[in-house]
Structures are given as structure tokens and as C-alpha cells.
Amino acid sequence: MQLGPAQLTQHLQRGLRPLYMLHGDEPLLVQEAADAIRAAARAQGFAERTVHTVAGAHFDWSAVLAAGGSLSLFADKQVVEIRIPSGKPGKEGGAALQQIAEGAAGNDSTLTLVLLPKLDFQTRKTAWFAALEGNGVAIELPPVERGALPQWIAQRLAQQGQRVAAGEEGQRTLQFFADRVEGNLLAAHQEIQKLALLHPAGELRFEQVESAVLNVARYDVFKLSEAVLAGNAARVQRMLEGLEAEGEAAVLVHYTLAEDIRALKRVKDAMAAGRPLPMALREQRVWGPREKLFERVLPRLDAKVMERLLHAAHLVDGIVKGLKQPEWPTDAWQALHRLAMDLCLAVAVVPSSPSGGGPGWGRPGART
């Protein structure tokens, strides 16, 4: 069965199942969910715990299989923890996991906990994944997206008896906090705990948060696409500065921006050829949050704008590889900033209406 992260506490209060599978790339959330299961297990007499980390192609699965049937002289219940950092158990491991899953229901003395990273579509279709999900409890732990981060911070502060001011000041405080810890949830958790040590329960002022919270943000180059397509220039600026400071390859950042531009052009061309938008997006492998962003920005991009962006992406491709281009910065990161801002501007404006006084572009809601 599948279970949402928010349902875990209530589920554990009703009783334990013999098999749990946690999968996700956010270490803090996986660790907290695993800790909650372990604590519930200890409360119900599971006194021993063995940990098996699957590493390498020649991992000995026989030891894992044997662990479920072997108890010590000092405990009659145990937790067997199987960690698969790669998410790929291999052929032998897949068969072993199926065997473990199928035998879990009749084994009241062993609680099996399988920890996996974020899994791709193909892995979710494997027989071993289906066996774990079908015979136990599967919990996916996705990362906290940037838009949900302020609320997540507020909830964590509330758990330790703290809160921000009401209204605009509080929102400003939470946004500042989110900007400082974006992409680094474990550090965000630590910064929240630090506030509990520095200040008593109650309301936190912006100045208290500003002086206490370190800038520990880490930026994912693939999240840059989300920020650019949302037209969020301030966030894009922060992300580019952060990626440069972290030593990210300029070529990879350019690929991310250029691929968005190329995908937008291909979808526009497909629609011009008569394909419905959903079909055009599927053909270009655009789905999830990115699909919604494409749906929003595509009506704002005409053929002339797309050609200009494609040409700019081509020029920046040369710059990041050491070539010089007239009227463009010679520094790769400065050129990337300009390309990103060009795309931000293009998706953040709408064509003026025929009755708006002639051709031109204007900010949403602005008069042209």
C-alpha cells in the first residue's frame, strides 16, 4: 500500500506493518520517517536492529535473507534495515527483495525497512518494487519545493513554539528564511533548531531571523528552468550567482537554458503544424510542473521572439566554450545571466491586444 508522509504518524499509532519502503532524495525527510518507524518498533519490543548497505555488484544478499530468520538470545523481535543508495539492487537483489516482501506477512518477529533514493519510472515498474509496495507500506518522500518552503518553515517553527509576525512582515520573514536555505533542507532544519536555542517561544521578529539564519542555500541547475519559466528574475539572479559560487559548470547551465528554449520552439512548431498542445508537450517529454509552466508561457511567445532566443542561445554556446561574440560579454557567467534574463523577460510579458494602441509588449496588467 502507498502512504503519504503526512499520514505516517497516524498510521504508526494504529500499529506497525512488517515491511516499510521509503524512497526519496531528501535526506532529512527520509531520516525523520525512518526514525519514526524505528521509535514505534522499539516501543513494541523490537529491541535489535541490523543494517545492510547494498554496495557493488557482488553484494552478498544471502546475509540479508538470513537476517530475517535469525534472532539473538536476548531479543525475540528485530528490525532489519536494507539501504540501497543506488536504487538498483541488481538481478540477484531484485529476486531477494521479492522473497523478503512475500515472506514479510508471516513474520511477526522481524520488521523490514528498505531505504531507497528517488526512483525513476522504469524502476517503479520492476517486479521487486511492486512486491515491496504490494506486501508492505511504501512512502515516497519528495523534496519540499521552493513555493512550499515558507509554509514548511512556519510549521517547523510552530512545532518548537515559535512563529513569525502576522501579515506582511511575517511573510517577508518567511521569504527571507526560504531564500537563505533553498535547496538545503537539512541545513534549514538546523537553522530552525538554532532559533529555538537563541530565542524563547513566541513571536520572532524579522531582525532576529535575519541576524541568526546563515546563507546555506544550494541551487540545483535543473531547478533553474523552473525559475526562468516562471519569470522570477530575482530568484534566477540568486540561483545563477549561487551556482557560479558552487563551481557548477557553465556548459551545464547553458544546456539547461538552451534546452528550454529549444523545447519551447519545438512545441510551438508542432502546434503550428496542427498538433494539440497536450500531444505536442508529450512528444517533447514535457510533464509535471514544467508542463504547467509551458502551458502558461507558450501563448506569450511569438515566432520572432523564439528566433531571437534561439540565436542568443547559439551565441552563448560559443561564449561558454571560449569564443567571443560581438556585443556580448566575454565572461561565460555574464553571458548566461543575460540569456537567462532575456528568457525571463520574454515569458513574463504578454503581447498587447489589437485595441491596445498598436504592436508592442507590456508587463502583465500594465498598459501598453
C-alpha positions in Angstrom: 0.0 0.0 0.0 1.0 3.6 -0.6 1.1 6.1 2.3 1.6 9.9 2.2 4.3 11.3 4.5 1.7 13.3 6.4 -0.2 10.1 7.2 2.7 8.2 8.8 2.2 9.4 12.4 -1.4 8.4 12.5 -0.6 5.1 10.8 2.0 4.2 13.4 -0.4 5.0 16.2 -2.7 2.3 14.8 0.0 -0.3 14.7 3.1 -1.5 12.7 3.2 -3.4 9.5 6.1 -5.9 9.0 7.5 -4.1 5.9 8.2 -0.5 5.0 9.8 1.0 1.9 10.9 4.7 2.0 12.1 6.3 -1.2 13.1 9.9 -1.9 16.2 12.2 -2.4 15.6 14.4 0.6 17.9 13.0 3.4 16.1 14.9 6.2 12.6 13.7 5.3 13.8 10.1 4.8 15.7 10.1 8.1 12.7 11.5 10.0 10.3 9.0 8.6 12.8 6.1 9.3 13.3 7.4 12.9 9.5 7.5 13.5 9.2 3.8 12.3 12.2 2.8 14.4 10.8 4.5 17.5 7.4 2.8 17.1 9.2 -0.5 16.6 11.2 0.0 19.8 8.0 0.8 21.7 6.6 -2.5 20.5 9.5 -4.6 21.6 11.8 -4.7 18.5 15.0 -4.5 20.6 17.6 -5.3 18.0 18.5 -3.7 14.7 20.8 -4.8 11.9 21.8 -2.6 8.9 22.7 -3.9 5.5 24.0 -1.4 2.9 24.0 -2.7 -0.6 27.1 -1.6 -2.4 28.7 -3.1 -5.5 27.7 -5.7 -8.0 28.9 -8.6 -5.8 26.9 -7.8 -2.6 26.1 -10.9 -0.6 22.3 -11.0 -0.4 22.3 -14.3 1.4 23.2 -12.4 4.6 20.2 -10.2 4.2 17.9 -13.2 3.6 19.3 -15.0 6.6 18.9 -12.0 8.9 15.1 -12.2 8.8 15.2 -15.7 10.2 17.9 -15.3 12.8 17.2 -13.9 16.3 19.7 -13.4 19.1 19.4 -14.9 22.6 18.5 -11.5 24.0 15.6 -10.4 21.8 12.7 -12.0 20.1 12.0 -9.1 17.7 14.3 -7.2 15.4 14.5 -4.5 12.8 16.3 -5.4 9.5 17.3 -2.3 7.6 18.2 -2.6 4.0 19.8 0.5 2.4 20.2 0.7 -1.4 21.9 4.1 -2.1 21.9 3.5 -5.9 18.3 2.4 -6.1 19.5 -0.5 -8.3 19.6 -3.8 -6.4 20.5 -5.8 -9.5 19.1 -9.1 -10.7 20.0 -11.1 -7.6 18.9 -8.2 -5.3 15.6 -7.9 -7.0 14.9 -11.6 -6.5 15.9 -11.3 -2.9 13.7 -8.3 -2.3 10.7 -10.1 -3.8 11.4 -13.1 -1.5 11.6 -10.7 1.5 8.4 -9.0 0.6 6.5 -12.2 0.0 7.6 -13.6 3.4 7.0 -10.4 5.4 3.4 -11.0 6.1 4.0 -14.2 8.1 7.0 -13.0 10.1 5.8 -11.1 13.2 9.3 -11.1 14.7 11.0 -9.1 12.0 10.3 -5.6 10.8 12.0 -4.9 7.5 12.8 -1.3 6.5 14.0 -0.7 2.9 15.6 2.8 2.2 15.9 3.9 -1.4 16.6 7.2 -3.2 14.2 8.8 -5.7 13.2 6.2 -8.2 12.6 6.7 -11.9 9.6 5.5 -13.9 11.3 2.3 -15.1 12.4 1.2 -11.6 8.8 1.7 -10.3 7.7 -0.8 -12.8 10.0 -3.6 -11.7 8.7 -6.8 -10.0 10.7 -6.2 -6.8 9.2 -2.7 -6.4 5.7 -4.0 -6.9 6.4 -6.8 -4.4 7.5 -4.3 -1.7 4.7 -2.0 -2.4 2.1 -4.7 -2.5 3.2 -6.6 0.6 4.2 -3.6 2.8 3.8 0.2 3.2 5.5 2.4 0.5 6.1 6.0 1.4 7.5 8.5 -1.2 9.3 11.5 0.3 9.6 14.2 -2.3 11.6 17.3 -1.7 9.9 20.5 -0.4 9.5 22.7 -3.5 10.5 26.3 -3.3 6.9 27.6 -3.3 6.0 25.4 -0.3 9.2 26.2 1.7 7.9 29.2 3.6 4.9 27.2 4.9 7.2 24.3 5.8 9.4 26.6 7.8 6.4 28.1 9.6 5.2 24.6 10.5 8.6 23.6 11.9 8.8 26.8 13.9 5.3 26.1 15.3 6.5 22.7 16.5 9.0 24.4 18.7 6.6 27.0 19.9 7.8 29.9 17.7 6.1 31.9 15.0 6.6 34.9 12.8 4.6 38.1 12.9 1.2 38.1 11.3 0.6 39.7 7.9 3.1 41.2 5.5 6.0 41.3 8.0 5.7 37.6 8.7 5.6 36.7 5.0 8.7 38.8 4.4 10.4 36.9 7.3 9.5 33.5 5.9 10.5 34.5 2.3 13.9 35.7 3.6 14.4 32.5 5.5 13.4 30.4 2.4 15.9 32.4 0.2 18.7 31.6 2.7 18.0 27.8 2.9 16.6 26.9 -0.5 17.8 23.5 -1.8 19.3 22.5 1.6 16.5 21.2 3.8 18.8 19.6 6.3 20.5 23.0 6.9 17.1 24.6 7.1 16.2 22.2 9.8 19.4 23.1 11.7 18.8 26.8 11.3 15.2 26.4 12.7 16.6 24.5 15.7 19.2 27.2 16.2 16.4 29.8 16.6 14.9 27.7 19.4 18.3 27.9 21.2 18.7 31.6 20.6 15.1 32.9 21.3 12.3 31.8 23.6 8.9 30.5 22.4 6.7 33.1 20.9 6.9 35.6 18.1 10.2 36.1 16.1 10.9 39.5 14.6 12.5 39.8 11.2 15.7 41.2 12.7 16.1 38.2 14.9 15.8 35.8 11.9 18.0 38.0 9.7 20.8 38.0 12.3 20.6 34.3 13.1 20.0 32.4 9.8 23.0 31.7 7.7 23.0 31.7 4.0 23.2 28.0 3.3 21.2 27.8 0.1 22.2 25.3 -2.5 20.9 25.5 -6.0 20.1 22.8 -8.4 20.8 23.7 -12.0 17.6 21.8 -13.1 15.5 24.0 -10.8 16.9 27.0 -12.7 14.5 26.1 -15.5 11.5 26.4 -13.2 12.6 29.8 -12.0 13.3 31.1 -15.5 10.0 29.8 -17.0 8.1 31.4 -14.0 9.7 34.7 -15.0 11.1 35.1 -11.5 14.1 37.3 -12.3 15.2 37.9 -8.7 15.3 34.2 -7.9 17.1 33.4 -11.2 19.7 36.0 -10.3 20.3 34.4 -6.9 20.4 30.9 -8.4 23.0 31.9 -11.1 25.2 33.6 -8.5 24.9 30.6 -6.2 25.6 28.1 -9.0 28.7 30.0 -10.0 29.9 30.2 -6.4 29.4 26.5 -6.0 31.6 25.8 -9.1 28.8 24.5 -11.3 29.9 24.0 -15.0 28.8 27.0 -17.1 28.3 24.5 -20.0 25.6 22.6 -18.0 23.8 25.8 -17.0 23.8 26.8 -20.7 22.4 23.4 -21.7 19.5 23.8 -19.3 18.6 27.3 -20.6 19.1 26.3 -24.2 17.1 23.1 -23.9 14.1 25.0 -22.6 14.3 27.4 -25.5 14.6 24.6 -28.0 11.7 22.7 -26.4 9.5 25.8 -26.4 10.3 26.3 -30.1 9.6 22.6 -31.0 6.2 22.7 -29.2 5.3 26.0 -30.9 6.2 24.4 -34.3 4.2 21.3 -33.5 1.2 23.4 -32.6 1.5 25.4 -35.8 1.5 22.0 -37.7 -1.9 21.2 -36.1 -1.0 19.1 -33.1 -2.9 19.7 -29.9 -0.9 21.2 -27.1 -1.1 18.1 -24.8 0.2 15.9 -27.6 3.0 18.4 -28.5 4.1 18.5 -24.9 4.2 14.7 -24.5 6.2 14.4 -27.7 8.8 16.8 -26.2 8.8 14.9 -22.9 7.5 17.9 -21.0 5.4 16.9 -18.0 4.8 17.6 -14.3 5.4 21.2 -13.0 7.3 22.0 -16.2 4.2 21.2 -18.3 2.2 23.8 -16.4 4.8 26.4 -16.9 5.0 25.7 -20.7 1.2 25.9 -20.9 1.4 29.3 -19.3 4.2 30.8 -21.3 3.7 29.4 -24.8 0.9 31.9 -25.7 3.3 34.7 -24.8 6.0 33.7 -27.3 5.6 34.6 -31.0 7.9 33.4 -33.8 10.1 36.5 -33.8 10.8 36.2 -30.1 11.6 32.5 -30.4 14.0 33.1 -33.2 15.8 35.8 -31.2 16.1 33.5 -28.2 17.4 30.6 -30.3 20.0 32.9 -31.8 21.0 34.2 -28.4 21.3 30.6 -27.1 23.6 29.7 -30.1 25.8 32.7 -29.4 26.1 31.9 -25.7 27.0 28.3 -26.6 30.1 29.7 -28.2 30.9 32.0 -25.3 30.9 29.3 -22.7 33.3 27.4 -24.9 35.7 30.3 -25.1 34.6 32.1 -28.2 33.9 35.9 -28.4 30.7 37.3 -29.8 30.2 41.0 -30.8 28.0 43.0 -28.3 28.0 40.1 -25.8 30.0 39.8 -22.6 33.2 37.7 -22.9 32.7 36.2 -19.5 30.6 33.0 -19.6 28.6 33.7 -16.5 27.8 37.2 -17.5 26.6 35.9 -20.8 24.5 33.3 -19.0 22.9 36.0 -16.8 22.0 37.9 -20.0 20.5 34.9 -21.7 18.5 33.9 -18.6 17.2 37.5 -18.2 16.2 37.6 -21.9 14.1 34.4 -21.4 12.7 35.7 -18.1 11.6 38.9 -19.8 10.1 37.0 -22.8 7.9 34.7 -20.6 6.9 37.5 -18.2 5.3 39.7 -20.7 2.2 39.4 -23.0 1.6 40.8 -26.4 -0.6 43.9 -26.4 -4.1 43.5 -27.6 -5.2 44.8 -31.0 -7.1 47.6 -29.3 -4.1 48.5 -27.1 -2.7 51.1 -29.4 -0.5 49.1 -31.8 2.2 46.4 -31.6 4.4 46.0 -28.6 5.0 44.2 -25.4 3.9 45.1 -21.9 4.1 43.7 -18.4 1.1 41.7 -17.3 -1.6 44.1 -16.1 0.4 47.1 -17.5 -1.0 49.4 -20.1 0.7 49.3 -23.5 
